């Protein structure tokens, strides 16, 4: 047998053996790729420091505002005005321009005004131009216009469709006493609302465990902020309707024509805190709705939606301003005898001086330690390392930024 024939037989044999092995091997298909979701723990998702920085910021602002109010307040305005009034009565008797009867009548009127002042509407306690109406003019020009609580109050107070009792109630909502009452319950209801909002937010983030934990961890900061500075809002639309106050308003309506109309879609009552500024209950209302001016059917010359946020109202801030309100009810015009002699206020120091206490330096090291703790130990408790996942520079950035924030807030 030749070598060529032998070589061909070997080649055929190897080919047959290979084919047999391939035929004998089991046929398998690749299994599906399983992707295991990972939870990323980043500094943006878990941030328990910023809410406390916000608390410090809000508290410093409100303390400065209250100190401003106290330092600008005149010395004993009621007593000053009483003294001025008595001098005026004596002068009128001496020069013959007055008589005992007219003086007694004037004193009685002053007493009545003084007693009723806490219950009467005070326009100084209503904000102006802190909201917006966004819409179009003649359907052509789009724009945004300011609106304030004073304008909305004026419309409600002058509505002929409401009864005298409701009109008196509307007036009371703009009074100093309403601000005192709301300011007294705000520090109690506000933290409870903040707690409920935190729980609700955490439940809404159950699919994102890190965000849910972040919501729960930040509840104490939000509750503290609500107690000191206010902020949470309580839905008041149901109460508004139960009192018989209209949620749809129309002025000068004849057939399909009306001079103005408005619809209140949402109404909230903003809670104040211990350090919130002065105000009234009406000033704390949060309005959202739509409005139109010069309306013919569904067409409006000026139409749009309005958003008027509520203001935090505090009992302490309102109480500080109450003496001036009482003095104004008996003739106070902002000037008195003691003001001319003593300079006009209880203090001469600037508001910044009372806040310049070195608080930033005192808090710098504790917050630096807290940032380092959050960058390592706390992250491990939640199953990861913040510094490793978010980047090596995150913790260092926190250590640098937090003291600078405090320095800018606290001077």
C-alpha positions as semicolon CSV with decimal commas, in nm:
position;residue;x (nm);y (nm);z (nm)
1;X;0,000;0,000;0,000
2;X;0,134;0,332;-0,096
3;X;0,202;0,613;0,148
4;X;-0,056;0,839;-0,023
5;X;-0,331;0,578;0,027
6;X;-0,237;0,532;0,391
7;X;-0,243;0,912;0,449
8;X;-0,593;0,933;0,298
9;X;-0,726;0,658;0,525
10;X;-0,588;0,829;0,837
11;X;-0,748;1,158;0,737
12;X;-1,087;0,996;0,677
13;X;-1,065;0,812;1,009
14;X;-0,990;1,133;1,206
15;X;-1,282;1,309;1,035
16;X;-1,523;1,026;1,122
17;X;-1,407;1,021;1,485
18;X;-1,458;1,399;1,517
19;X;-1,806;1,375;1,369
20;X;-1,896;1,099;1,616
21;X;-1,784;1,308;1,912
22;X;-1,987;1,609;1,795
23;X;-2,296;1,392;1,745
24;X;-2,258;1,235;2,091
25;X;-2,216;1,568;2,278
26;X;-2,540;1,707;2,441
27;X;-2,689;2,015;2,282
28;X;-2,707;2,308;2,530
29;X;-2,827;2,667;2,494
30;X;-2,680;2,962;2,687
31;X;-2,889;3,059;2,991
32;X;-3,049;3,405;3,027
33;X;-2,833;3,685;3,165
34;X;-2,940;3,777;3,520
35;X;-2,877;4,138;3,621
36;X;-2,868;4,204;3,995
37;X;-2,980;4,558;4,070
38;X;-2,748;4,758;4,286
39;X;-2,835;5,037;4,525
40;X;-2,607;5,333;4,490
41;X;-2,549;5,528;4,808
42;X;-2,456;5,880;4,708
43;X;-2,419;6,203;4,899
44;X;-2,708;6,355;4,701
45;X;-2,947;6,078;4,812
46;X;-2,846;6,062;5,175
47;X;-2,792;6,406;5,324
48;X;-2,882;6,453;5,692
49;X;-2,667;6,766;5,732
50;X;-2,827;7,015;5,489
51;X;-3,167;7,018;5,667
52;X;-2,996;7,118;5,993
53;X;-2,799;7,388;5,809
54;X;-3,135;7,514;5,680
55;X;-3,269;7,521;6,037
56;X;-2,974;7,736;6,146
57;X;-3,020;7,962;5,842
58;X;-3,394;8,014;5,901
59;X;-3,345;8,066;6,273
60;X;-3,075;8,329;6,220
61;X;-3,295;8,514;5,969
62;X;-3,596;8,515;6,201
63;X;-3,390;8,617;6,503
64;X;-3,250;8,906;6,303
65;X;-3,600;9,005;6,194
66;X;-3,737;8,998;6,549
67;X;-3,440;9,196;6,679
68;X;-3,493;9,447;6,399
69;X;-3,856;9,476;6,503
70;X;-3,772;9,526;6,870
71;X;-3,500;9,782;6,807
72;X;-3,726;9,981;6,574
73;X;-4,022;9,972;6,814
74;X;-4,097;10,305;6,987
75;X;-4,086;10,338;7,363
76;X;-4,428;10,274;7,519
77;X;-4,634;10,407;7,225
78;X;-4,969;10,366;7,406
79;X;-4,855;10,569;7,708
80;X;-4,698;10,829;7,481
81;X;-5,021;10,871;7,285
82;X;-5,231;10,883;7,602
83;X;-5,005;11,164;7,726
84;X;-5,030;11,350;7,395
85;X;-5,409;11,315;7,400
86;X;-5,431;11,449;7,755
87;X;-5,216;11,747;7,667
88;X;-5,441;11,810;7,369
89;X;-5,755;11,794;7,582
90;X;-5,609;12,036;7,838
91;X;-5,498;12,275;7,564
92;X;-5,843;12,276;7,405
93;X;-6,002;12,359;7,739
94;X;-5,759;12,643;7,801
95;X;-5,792;12,806;7,461
96;X;-6,168;12,756;7,446
97;X;-6,170;12,530;7,138
98;X;-6,312;12,240;7,335
99;X;-6,559;12,171;7,613
100;X;-6,590;11,892;7,873
101;X;-6,866;11,721;7,678
102;X;-6,671;11,692;7,354
103;X;-6,362;11,580;7,543
104;X;-6,554;11,304;7,722
105;X;-6,700;11,194;7,389
106;X;-6,354;11,182;7,233
107;X;-6,219;10,982;7,527
108;X;-6,509;10,736;7,497
109;X;-6,444;10,693;7,124
110;X;-6,075;10,634;7,190
111;X;-6,154;10,373;7,454
112;X;-6,388;10,192;7,216
113;X;-6,130;10,197;6,937
114;X;-5,859;10,079;7,178
115;X;-6,064;9,781;7,296
116;X;-6,165;9,684;6,942
117;X;-5,820;9,727;6,783
118;X;-5,701;9,368;6,842
119;X;-6,015;9,238;6,667
120;X;-6,017;9,480;6,373
121;X;-5,848;9,431;6,036
122;X;-5,497;9,575;6,023
123;X;-5,374;9,634;5,669
124;X;-5,016;9,647;5,793
125;X;-5,045;9,275;5,871
126;X;-5,129;9,189;5,508
127;X;-4,851;9,127;5,259
128;X;-4,848;9,290;4,918
129;X;-4,721;9,162;4,583
130;X;-4,576;8,837;4,718
131;X;-4,768;8,622;4,469
132;X;-4,815;8,616;4,093
133;X;-5,089;8,593;3,832
134;X;-4,962;8,436;3,512
135;X;-5,179;8,458;3,203
136;X;-5,254;8,638;2,880
137;X;-5,394;8,976;2,779
138;X;-5,656;8,956;2,504
139;X;-5,521;8,609;2,427
140;X;-5,219;8,767;2,260
141;X;-4,967;8,894;2,513
142;X;-4,850;8,654;2,784
143;X;-4,716;8,792;3,108
144;X;-4,697;8,777;3,485
145;X;-4,840;9,029;3,731
146;X;-4,790;9,061;4,109
147;X;-5,074;8,996;4,353
148;X;-5,081;9,021;4,732
149;X;-5,294;8,921;5,028
150;X;-5,409;9,282;5,063
151;X;-5,572;9,270;4,717
152;X;-5,743;8,937;4,779
153;X;-5,863;9,056;5,119
154;X;-6,002;9,373;4,967
155;X;-6,202;9,170;4,713
156;X;-6,343;8,930;4,974
157;X;-6,418;9,203;5,227
158;X;-6,612;9,411;4,973
159;X;-6,819;9,127;4,827
160;X;-7,187;9,210;4,852
161;X;-7,280;8,843;4,821
162;X;-7,160;8,751;5,171
163;X;-7,354;8,822;5,488
164;X;-7,249;9,085;5,745
165;X;-7,153;8,803;5,982
166;X;-6,915;8,650;5,727
167;X;-6,780;8,996;5,645
168;X;-6,698;9,043;6,015
169;X;-6,530;8,702;6,015
170;X;-6,319;8,798;5,712
171;X;-6,219;9,119;5,891
172;X;-6,117;8,921;6,199
173;X;-5,884;8,700;5,990
174;X;-5,677;9,012;5,918
175;X;-5,663;9,123;6,283
176;X;-5,369;9,108;6,524
177;X;-5,562;8,870;6,753
178;X;-5,599;8,618;6,469
179;X;-5,220;8,634;6,423
180;X;-5,166;8,576;6,795
181;X;-5,401;8,275;6,797
182;X;-5,250;8,120;6,485
183;X;-4,899;8,192;6,613
184;X;-4,983;8,013;6,937
185;X;-5,100;7,689;6,772
186;X;-4,839;7,693;6,494
187;X;-4,550;7,555;6,703
188;X;-4,779;7,267;6,808
189;X;-4,943;7,178;6,475
190;X;-4,637;7,256;6,259
191;X;-4,410;6,979;6,393
192;X;-4,698;6,730;6,374
193;X;-4,756;6,821;6,009
194;X;-4,382;6,797;5,940
195;X;-4,376;6,450;6,100
196;X;-4,669;6,335;5,886
197;X;-4,512;6,477;5,570
198;X;-4,186;6,295;5,647
199;X;-4,361;5,961;5,699
200;X;-4,567;6,008;5,383
201;X;-4,255;6,093;5,184
202;X;-4,073;5,786;5,317
203;X;-4,366;5,560;5,225
204;X;-4,364;5,709;4,875
205;X;-3,993;5,620;4,844
206;X;-4,020;5,256;4,953
207;X;-3,887;5,148;4,613
208;X;-3,572;5,352;4,689
209;X;-3,453;5,243;5,037
210;X;-3,181;5,508;5,062
211;X;-3,423;5,793;4,990
212;X;-3,675;5,645;5,234
213;X;-3,412;5,626;5,509
214;X;-3,306;5,981;5,424
215;X;-3,666;6,101;5,466
216;X;-3,694;5,932;5,805
217;X;-3,356;6,058;5,930
218;X;-3,443;6,417;5,834
219;X;-3,778;6,422;6,017
220;X;-3,629;6,566;6,341
221;X;-3,469;6,855;6,147
222;X;-3,795;6,935;5,969
223;X;-3,989;6,918;6,297
224;X;-3,738;7,149;6,466
225;X;-3,759;7,394;6,177
226;X;-4,140;7,386;6,195
227;X;-4,133;7,455;6,570
228;X;-3,888;7,745;6,547
229;X;-3,965;7,892;6,205
230;X;-4,287;7,739;6,075
231;X;-4,349;7,631;5,718
232;X;-4,586;7,330;5,697
233;X;-4,928;7,398;5,549
234;X;-5,266;7,262;5,658
235;X;-5,541;7,222;5,396
236;X;-5,817;7,474;5,471
237;X;-6,043;7,454;5,165
238;X;-6,298;7,233;5,344
239;X;-6,317;7,475;5,637
240;X;-6,344;7,767;5,395
241;X;-6,645;7,606;5,226
242;X;-6,801;7,496;5,557
243;X;-6,803;7,858;5,678
244;X;-7,000;7,957;5,370
245;X;-6,719;8,154;5,211
246;X;-6,733;8,128;4,831
247;X;-6,462;7,948;4,636
248;X;-6,590;8,101;4,311
249;X;-6,616;8,479;4,306
250;X;-6,779;8,710;4,052
251;X;-6,791;9,089;4,050
252;X;-7,042;9,291;3,848
253;X;-7,188;8,991;3,670
254;X;-7,475;9,052;3,424
255;X;-7,571;8,758;3,206
256;X;-7,263;8,627;3,030
257;X;-7,066;8,938;3,122
258;X;-6,869;8,990;3,443
259;X;-6,615;9,250;3,532
260;X;-6,402;9,000;3,724
261;X;-6,423;8,641;3,839
262;X;-6,198;8,404;4,027
263;X;-6,196;8,042;4,134
264;X;-6,002;7,908;4,432
265;X;-5,876;7,559;4,350
266;X;-5,659;7,497;4,658
267;X;-5,635;7,670;4,992
268;X;-5,384;7,604;5,268
269;X;-5,303;7,758;5,605
270;X;-4,929;7,801;5,665
271;X;-4,816;7,731;6,019
272;X;-4,578;7,969;6,191
273;X;-4,309;7,899;6,449
274;X;-4,189;8,051;6,773
275;X;-3,961;8,294;6,589
276;X;-4,184;8,375;6,291
277;X;-4,262;8,742;6,217
278;X;-4,587;8,924;6,285
279;X;-4,892;8,875;6,070
280;X;-5,254;8,769;6,065
281;X;-5,445;8,453;5,984
282;X;-5,541;8,585;5,640
283;X;-5,175;8,654;5,566
284;X;-5,101;8,286;5,629
285;X;-5,350;8,161;5,369
286;X;-5,204;7,991;5,063
287;X;-5,421;8,052;4,754
288;X;-5,404;7,870;4,419
289;X;-5,661;7,915;4,146
290;X;-5,764;8,100;3,830
291;X;-5,891;8,451;3,761
292;X;-6,029;8,656;3,473
293;X;-6,102;9,025;3,416
294;X;-6,362;9,155;3,167
295;X;-6,526;8,821;3,094
296;X;-6,779;8,748;2,819
297;X;-6,881;8,386;2,839
298;X;-6,563;8,177;2,831
299;X;-6,355;8,463;2,689
300;X;-6,153;8,691;2,918
301;X;-5,966;9,008;2,834
302;X;-5,713;8,927;3,105
303;X;-5,703;8,570;3,230
304;X;-5,462;8,341;3,405
305;X;-5,378;8,139;3,712
306;X;-5,265;8,282;4,044
307;X;-5,036;8,146;4,310
308;X;-5,025;8,331;4,640
309;X;-4,808;8,153;4,901
310;X;-4,891;8,181;5,270
311;X;-4,663;8,355;5,518
312;X;-4,533;8,222;5,849
313;X;-4,705;8,405;6,134
314;X;-4,566;8,401;6,487
315;X;-4,725;8,497;6,816
316;X;-4,407;8,662;6,948
317;X;-4,359;8,876;6,638
318;X;-4,725;8,981;6,639
319;X;-4,710;9,058;7,009
320;X;-4,409;9,286;6,955
321;X;-4,606;9,494;6,705
322;X;-4,933;9,498;6,902
323;X;-4,853;9,811;7,113
324;X;-4,816;10,020;6,798
325;X;-5,150;9,887;6,668
326;X;-5,318;9,979;6,996
327;X;-5,156;10,323;6,997
328;X;-5,264;10,382;6,637
329;X;-5,625;10,317;6,738
330;X;-5,615;10,626;6,966
331;X;-5,432;10,857;6,729
332;X;-5,068;10,742;6,715
333;X;-4,894;10,857;6,398
334;X;-4,553;10,711;6,468
335;X;-4,414;11,002;6,668
336;X;-4,437;11,090;7,037
337;X;-4,287;11,297;7,315
338;X;-4,042;11,034;7,438
339;X;-3,934;10,960;7,082
340;X;-3,820;11,316;7,040
341;X;-3,639;11,318;7,374
342;X;-3,483;10,969;7,387
343;X;-3,425;10,875;7,027
344;X;-3,732;10,669;6,952
345;X;-3,647;10,303;7,017
346;X;-3,556;10,062;7,294
347;X;-3,209;9,989;7,156
348;X;-2,950;10,161;6,946
349;X;-2,741;9,854;6,861
350;X;-2,763;9,707;6,513
351;X;-2,928;9,364;6,467
352;X;-2,597;9,216;6,354
353;X;-2,438;9,282;6,692
354;X;-2,664;9,041;6,877
355;X;-2,595;8,763;6,626
356;X;-2,219;8,814;6,615
357;X;-2,153;8,562;6,893
358;X;-1,892;8,341;6,725
359;X;-2,146;8,062;6,672
360;X;-1,981;7,955;6,349
361;X;-1,653;7,891;6,527
362;X;-1,829;7,699;6,803
363;X;-2,017;7,476;6,558
364;X;-1,740;7,426;6,305
365;X;-1,563;7,133;6,475
366;X;-1,882;6,941;6,577
367;X;-2,019;6,960;6,224
368;X;-1,684;6,863;6,078
369;X;-1,684;6,555;6,299
370;X;-2,041;6,481;6,191
371;X;-1,942;6,502;5,826
372;X;-1,656;6,258;5,881
373;X;-1,888;6,023;6,066
374;X;-2,139;6,031;5,783
375;X;-1,865;5,962;5,533
376;X;-1,767;5,631;5,694
377;X;-1,950;5,479;5,991
378;X;-2,308;5,572;5,900
379;X;-2,262;5,464;5,540
380;X;-2,141;5,121;5,657
381;X;-2,457;5,084;5,865
382;X;-2,661;5,132;5,547
383;X;-2,457;4,882;5,350
384;X;-2,199;5,090;5,172
385;X;-1,933;5,354;5,192
386;X;-2,045;5,703;5,086
387;X;-1,691;5,815;5,017
388;X;-1,619;5,512;4,798
389;X;-1,942;5,532;4,597
390;X;-1,976;5,908;4,564
391;X;-1,610;5,986;4,520
392;X;-1,315;6,042;4,745
393;X;-1,365;6,419;4,748
394;X;-1,721;6,420;4,889
395;X;-1,627;6,400;5,255
396;X;-1,354;6,655;5,212
397;X;-1,598;6,886;5,036
398;X;-1,845;6,852;5,324
399;X;-1,574;6,935;5,575
400;X;-1,489;7,251;5,379
401;X;-1,839;7,365;5,283
402;X;-2,020;7,329;5,617
403;X;-1,802;7,574;5,816
404;X;-1,819;7,823;5,528
405;X;-2,197;7,799;5,524
406;X;-2,209;7,867;5,896
407;X;-1,978;8,164;5,862
408;X;-2,199;8,314;5,591
409;X;-2,518;8,252;5,791
410;X;-2,403;8,356;6,135
411;X;-2,155;8,627;6,046
